[in-house]
């Protein structure tokens, strides 16, 4: 079996286990195969529809709704997704998402803890403060 076939078989085994971004799959393949073989395999996988950074990023964002846009973007970048694709998948900070996360947080009555919690989850300060205000109104109302 040639290097191309071995690399393709290895890449397909990896992708059968879970989704990978192009950057992360390139790292995995480059550790075992020459760069020209890796490039050829990646192009073939993209042509076959098995490797799509945009689809990977959208699926990742959908399954990690407990995080805000800042943290999601950082997580995507760490997984080898290009910055423009990560920004497109993450979008803007949603006040509704922040409010949903905050309403599940047990210490939401303490403003400092609640805002710090949302900041740690990757929501911008303005969104965190507004979500706290809305949570307080909802509890009173």
N, C-alpha and C positions, 0 to 999 in steps of 0.2 A: 504494500500500500504506500502511495506517495505522500509527501508532506502535506499537499493540499487536501487529500482525502482524510488524513489523520486530523488535520486542523478542523476541517468541516465536521467530522464526526464528534470531535471534542466540543466544538462550539454548540452543536445541536444537543449534546448531552447536557451541557450547562443550561441552555435555554429551556430544555424540558423540565429542569428543576425549578426555575424561577425566571422572571424577566430580568434583563440586564440592559443598561444603557450602552450605547456604542463605545463610549470611553472606557467603561469598566470591563466590557468584553474584550476590547483591544488590549487592556492591561493583562488580563488573564491569558489571552492567546500569545501575546508577545513574550511572556515568560517561558513559553515552550517551543515557539515556532519562529522562523525568520520573518522579518517585517513585510517582505513582498508577498509572502503566503498569507499573512494576517490581513493585509489590505485586500487581497483578492477574495478571501473568505468573507470579510465584512461586506464588501460590495455585493457579493452573491446573496448573502443573508438579507440585505436591504432590498434587493431586487425581488426576493421571494416573499417579502413582507414579514419576516421573522424578527427584524431589528428596526425599531422605529422609536427614536428618542422622544418625539412628541407624544406618542401613545403611552410610552413608559411614564413620562412625567405626569400626564393627565391621570393615569391609573394610580400613581403614587399619591398624588394630591387627594384624590377621591377616597383613598383608604387611610389617610392620615389627617382627617378633619379636625382632630383635637389640637392641631398646631395652627399658629397664625402664619401669615405670608412670609415674614422674615425668617422664621425657623424652617419653613418648608423649602424656601429658596436655598438656604444653606445646606439642608439635607440633600436636595437634588444636585447641587454643585459638588458635594462630597461624593456622590454616586456617579460622577462623570458626565452629567448632563450639561450641555453648553448653556451659558448664562442667558442668552436671549430665549431659548426654549424654556428654561426654568421660569423666567419672568412671565412668559406667555401662559404657562400652565398655572402658575400661582395666582395671577391677577391681583386685584386690589384687596385690601383688608376689609373683610365683611363684618359689619357691626352685628349682624344676626349670628354669625359663627362665634364671635367673641362672647355674645350673650349666652348662647347655648353652652359653651364651655364653662362660663362663669356660674351658671345656674346649677351645674353639677358639682361645683367646688364647695366643700363644707364650710370654709371660713369666709364666705362671701360677705358677711356683715362687717368685717374689719377691712376698711378701705385700703390701707397700706398693703395688707396681705393679698387682698383680691387683685389689686392693680399689679403688684409684683408677680403674682401667679400668671396673670395674662401676659405680662412682659416676658416672663420666662418661657411661655408657650409661643412667643414670636409675634405677638400683636403689637402694633405701634402704640405709643403712649396715649395719643388722642382717642384712639378706638377703645383702649382699656378703660380710660376714665369715663367715656360715654357709656360703655357697657355697664360699668359699676353704677352709674347714675340711673340707668334704665332698670337694672336689677333691683335697686332700692325702691324705685317707683312701683315696680311690679309687686313687690312684697307688701308695700303699703296699700296698694290700690285695689 
